[in-house]
Amino acid sequence: MSAYLKALGLHVYLATTKKSYFGNNKYLGANAQALDALKHTLSKDHLYLISHCDSAFVVWNTFTSPKE
């Protein structure tokens, strides 16, 4: 997924991994592209978990952060 996001553009990838991109109006387009790409790869069960999210950063961290 990382490679695909990078292929869409560096800012698209960074919208998923850099907190500084979270909520930053300068990167709204990159966030939208990343969020769309992420949502299109998820199953319905996983999509339900993040359906309320409007940030690629939050979605990415929901699935990549270590679980306790």
Secondary structure as GFF3:
##gff-version 3
##sequence-region A 1 68
A	DSSP	alpha_helix	2	8	.	.	.	ID=ss1
A	DSSP	alpha_helix	10	17	.	.	.	ID=ss2
A	DSSP	three_ten_helix	19	21	.	.	.	ID=ss3
A	DSSP	three_ten_helix	25	27	.	.	.	ID=ss4
A	DSSP	alpha_helix	28	41	.	.	.	ID=ss5
A	DSSP	alpha_helix	44	50	.	.	.	ID=ss6
A	DSSP	alpha_helix	56	64	.	.	.	ID=ss7
###
